[in-house]
Each structure stands twice: as structure tokens, then as C-alpha cells.
Amino acid sequence: MKNPILGIIGGGQLGSLLSVAAKKIGIKTVILSDDENAPAKNFTDKFIYGKYDNKSITQEFIDSVDLVTYEFENIPFNILQSINNEKTVLPKPEINNLIQNRLTEKNFLNDINIQTTQYVSIKHIDELKENENFFPGLLKTTTLGYDGKGQYKLNSKRDISNEIDFSKEYILEKFINLKKEISVIITRFGNQKYEIYEPIENVHEDQILKHSKIPADVSKEIIIKSTEWSKKIVEDLDYIGTLCVEFFIDKNDNLYANEIAPRVHNSGHLTINSHNISQFENHVRAVCGLEKIKTKKIYNAKMINLIGDDILIYRDKKFSENEFFFDYLKKDIKNKRKMGHVTIIEK
């Protein structure tokens, strides 16, 4: 049986790295993107540009592929569902629909007995004023928003400003005494069939991931609990593909699930160089129904995100043999935009 042609919705760096991983194992990719200059056009076998709600464009995409995955979760459910009626979409659109809303995501985690920080739904300004026991906290839009967008740090009611657009719905999450942040990346191939990367330690600047390292400097108990919770999440979702769970650890070593990313994740970029099989290759293998290969760590590693003008320095830099530079080839350099990354392995 010939390898399937994999359709990928979204043409950013994740779509690019998925295309590279797919090519390595003989899988052709077709990217559908609403950005004419999306960097993934440099890495895929076929690039289709158009709005996701344009039926003739999506039909061209559907006709070009055997199955579909996606690189970001904020795709309207009805679009994913209509594609799924003709070609299988993995992860399932229902999963994406659950997770793209922060409130339903947190409720799901609590329903399966996974601890999160305290939170409350906020639909109008009066509710915000009435819930002062959740201050200091972080107010986030329930949908959309990433890398700090659509988020407001509120230390007290005095911080409630006219900048907050109450035509949107929000979730208010109470701050914890944060010690560190970790992520667990897991690929599920089927019932009780996984490949799991050990926890990765992450550092954010301006709510954008800046540094990741593996292994994370955490206790054995945290490693076991975060891994078991991640398994429980993918099993309850009946998930196929790579998924990331972001966790908080407080000063008392309590673990909290923060967010689920139903896709490959920025913190897992270092797996390209640290492991025999990257998160990207595992995702392609899982959704395409290919062989599950035992994933092993070869090196400890750290990753630096290159944001905005950082990329200019690195494009002219000479690298040692244990440094690996990835330029996403984005056309425009913008403030707070992820332009590339560097992974350093420990030999």
C-alpha cells in the first residue's frame, strides 16, 4: 500500500516542520493556508492559498489529499467537520472544538480529576468586579489568543480597564505561587499505544516561550504525575497524533494542568535533535497509520526561540557542531513574532 498524501491546515513554522518530517519518511504534504506568504510553502510538496471558508479552495485541498491534520487549533469547527465528511481529519474535529475554548478545556480537565488553577467564567464587567477572590489573576479570552494576546494581568479590581472588550467572553484564572513551567509531549497511536517525551522545562518572556530544556529539573513525583495525567488526557479524548500538555508547578511542588495543545508544540522543537524520532515525525506516523517506532532520547538539549529581530543576528552567526539553527523563512520580521530557533545538544 502506498503512503498517503497528508493535508496540513496552516502554513506557519509547525506546518513547515511537519512537512520536513513527513518528507523524511516518504510522505507527501499539501498545505492549505490563508497566508499567501506562509513559510510552509518553502517546505511542502503543494501549497494552496485561500480563506478556509472558501468552498472551492477547501475542495481543491480535499481532492489533493488522503487525510488531514492541522498545525493550530483556532480553525472553525464547521470547516473541520465539513472536511472530515470527505477525508478523515486527525485529531478529530470534536477534540479541537472542546480545546479551543479555555472554559470547556478547563472543565474537561476537572471532570477527569486533573487539577487546574482556580478559575471562573466572566461574561461582563460586573462579574469581574464580583469575583475579587480570584485576584491577582489572569483574564483570558475563552477563544483565540496566543503568545499573550487577549490576556490581561489583574492584581486587583483597580486594574480593570476600558481596554477590555466585553463583547468577548473570558476566563479569570487565579495566580499561583509559580515555581516553574513544564510541558509533556505525547503521541498516541491507538488504545494504550503511546510514545512519550520526558517533561520539558520552559521559560516564558512577555508570555512568549523563550527557552526550553530537556530534561526538566523536577522531582521524580512530578515526572510520574505529569506523564500519567497526559496519558489520561489522550485516552479520554481518544486522541490520535501528537499532543502537548502545559503544566504549572507551585512553590510547594503542587502540579496543575494549564493548557492542552492538540497538535505539535513549540516546546518540542528540540526533539528534532535530542531524540531519534521527533514530535513531528511521531505525529505524521500516528495520523498516517504508520509504524510506531520506540522513541529514545539521544542527547540532553536546550532550545532558544528567536523572536523578532533576534533572527538577524543568527542569520550571520557561525555555529558549532552541537548547535542547530532553524530559520522559518518568514517574509516579514515583526515584534514578538517567532522567526526561528536554535537547539543546542549536550554531547
N, C-alpha and C positions, 0 to 999 in steps of 0.2 A: 504494500500500500504506500502510495506516495505521500510525502509530508504535506500537511495542509498549508494553505496561504492564510496568514494571520492578519486580520484587520485591527488597527490600533486607532482609537479615537483620541485625538490630542497630539500635538506636534512639538511639545516642549522637550526639555532635557530627558525626562523619563521616557518619552516616546522614542527619542534618539537612542538612548542606551538599551531599550528593549529591542530596537531594530538591529543594533550591533550584535547583541547577544543571540538573536534569532538567526542572523546570517551565519554566525559561527557554527551553528548546528544544522544548517541547511534548510532553515525555514524562511520563506519569502514573506515580506511585510508590505502592507498598504496602509498609509497614514491618511486619516481624514482630519483636517484642521481648519478652523475658521480664521487662522492667521496665515496670510499669504506668504509671509517671510518666516514661518515656523522653522526652527533649526533642524527638525527631524527630516526635512526634505533633503538634507545632505546625507542622510544615512539609510533611508528606506528604499525599497525597490520601486514603489509607486507612491506618488503624493497627490492627494485630491484636496483642493481648496474649495471651501464653501461654508455657508452657515449650516449648522446642524439641523435646523428646522426646514431646510430646503429639500423637498422630497426627491427631486430629480438628482440632486447631488448625493443624498444618502442612498438612493437606489443604485447609482453608479458604484458607490462604495460596497454595498451589499453584494452586487453582482461580481465584484472583483475578488471576493474573499470566501474562505470556507467557514471561518468563525471569527469572533470579535472580542477584543478586550479594550481596556481604556487606561489612560495614564493619570486621570484626575476624576474626582468624584462629583463635581458640580455640573453634571450633564442632566438635563430634564428627564425625569423618569419615563414620560410618554415616548420620548425619542428612543431611549434604550429599549423600551418594551416593543416598539414597532419594529426595530431592527431584529430583536430577539424572535419575533414572529416568523422571520425568514431565515436567519442564521443565528446559531447559538451565541449568546453573549455571556462571557465569564469574566469576573464574578457575576452572579445572577443580578439582574436589574433590581429585584426586591431588596437585596442586600444594600446596594448603593442608595436606594430610596430611604432605607432606615438610617444609614450612617450619615448621609449628607445633612441631616437635621440634628443639631447638637443636643436638643432636648430628647428626641426619641432614642438617640445613641446612648445618652446617659441613663435613661430609663431602662433600656435593654440591659446594660451592664449591671445595674442594680437588681433587675429581675432575675439575673442568673448568679446573684450573690457575689458580685465582684465590686469591691469598694471603690468609690469615686470621692472626690471632694464634695462638700455640701453645695447644693445648687437650688435655684428657684427660677421658674418661668416668669418673665417680665414682658407684659404686653403694652403697658402705658406708664407714664411718668409717676402716677400715684402709687402704682405697685412698687416702683423703685424706692420711693420715699418711705413706704410702709415696711420695707424689708431691711432695716438698718442693721439687723443682727448678721447680715451677710457681708457687711463692710468690715475691714477692707476686702475688696473683691475685684474680679474682672468681669466686665459686662461684654458679652459677645453676641453678635447676630446669630440667630439659630441656624441660618443657612448662609452659604457663601463666606467669603472672608478667609484669608490665609496669610501667613507671614506678618501677622499683626494687624491686618486690615479688618475694619469693622469691629475693633476691640477698644475698650476704654477702661483704664485703671481708675478705680474709685476707692479712695481711702475713707471717705465719709460722704454724707448727703451733700456737703458743701461742694463736692466735685461734680455734681450733676449739672451738666451744661446744656446750652441750647444747640451745641454741635450734634447731640444725639438725635438721630432721626427716628421718631417713634411711629413712623409708618411701617417700620420693620419690627419683627418680634425678636426678643433677646433672651439669653440665659445669663443669670448672675451667679458666678462661682466664687465661693468664699476662699480667700487665700489660706494656704497652709504655711507652716514654718519650713520652707523648702530647703532641702539639703542638696539634692541633685535630681537630674532627669535622665531616664534611660529609655531605650526602646528595644522591643523584641520583634524580630522579623521571622516570620514563619511561612512556609509554603505548604499548603495542604493539597495532596494529590487525590485523596479519597478518604473514606472512613478509616480513621486512626492511622492514616498514612501521611507522615509529615517529614519535612526537613526543617530544622530549627537552628537559627544562628544564636549563639550566646548573647546575653544582653550587651547593648552598645551604649556607652555613656555620651551624653550630648550637652553642649553648652550653647545657649542662645544669646544673641546680642540684638537689641531692639526687636525682640520677638521673632527673629530670623535665625535659623540654625547656622552656627558659625563653625563649630568644631565637633567632631565625633571621634570616639576611640573604642577599639575592641582589644582586650576585654574591658568591661566596665569595672571600676573599683568599688565593688559592692559585696555584701555578705553572701555566704552560700544560701542562706534562707531566702534572701531577695531573689537570687538566681532561680531557685526552685519555684518560688511562688509566682514570679513574673512569667516563667515558662509554662507552668500549669494553667495559669489564667489565660494565657494566649492560646493554648490548646483548647480550653473550654470555649473560648470565643469562636474559633474557627469551626469547631464541631457543632455548636448551637446554631451557627449561621449556615451550616452545610456549605462551607466556602471552598471554592476551587481557585488556586492561584496563590500569589504572594500577598501577605497582609502584614501591616505593622501596627503594633500597639505601643503607644507612648505612655510612659508611667512617670509619676512623681514619687519621690521618697522624701519623707519629712525628717526633721532632726532626731526623732525618736525611732527612726527606721521603719515607720509605717509605710506601706505601699498603697498607692492609689492609681487606678487606671485613669488616664487623662483623655486620650482620644484614640480612635481606631482610624487607620488609613487603609481603605480597601483596595490596595494597589502596592506597587513597589514604592520605596520611600527614600528620601534624601539621606537619611542617616545610614542607609545600607549601601551607599555608593562604594564604600571601602571594601565591600565583599568581592568586588571585581578583582582586586589584587590580594586580598587576605585569604581567600578560600579557593578551593578547586572548582566550585560551581558558585557563580554569583547569584544574588537575589533575582536578577533579571533573567538569567538562563533558567533558573528554577521556575519562575513564573511562566515562561514560554513553554517549558516542558510540561508543567501541570495543566495549563489550559489547552494545550495541543494533544494531550493524552500520550505524551512520550514517556520513555523510561525514567523512573526515579533513580538518580544516582546518589550514593551516600555522599553527603556534603561534609567536607573536612576543612578545618582551619589550617592553613599552611604558615601564616605569619600573623603576629600581632600587628595592628595598624592604627593609624590616625588619619583623619580626613579634614581638610580645611576648605570651606566653601569660599569661592571667590565672588565677591558681591560688588556690583557697580564697577568703579574704576580699578579695583584690585586686578582685574584681568589684564590690564595694560602692562603692569609690572611683570606678570608671569609670562606673558607672550614673548618677552625678550630675555627671560631668565634661562640660565643653564641648569640642568637638573642632574643630580647624582643617580646612580643606578637603582637606588631604593625609593626614588621619587617618581610619581606618575602623574602627569599633567593632562587634564581633560578640558578642552575648550569646547563649549557648547555651540560655538559659531553663531551666536545671536547677532542679528544685524545691528541693533541699537543698544548702546550701553546706557542703562538707566540706574538711578539711585535705588538701592535696595533690591535690585534685580540680580538673580543668581546667574552668573556668566560662565562659570566653570568650577572645577575643583581640583585639588591636589591631594593624592594619597601617598603617605609615607609608610613603608613597611619596615618592620624590625627584623633584620636577618640574623 
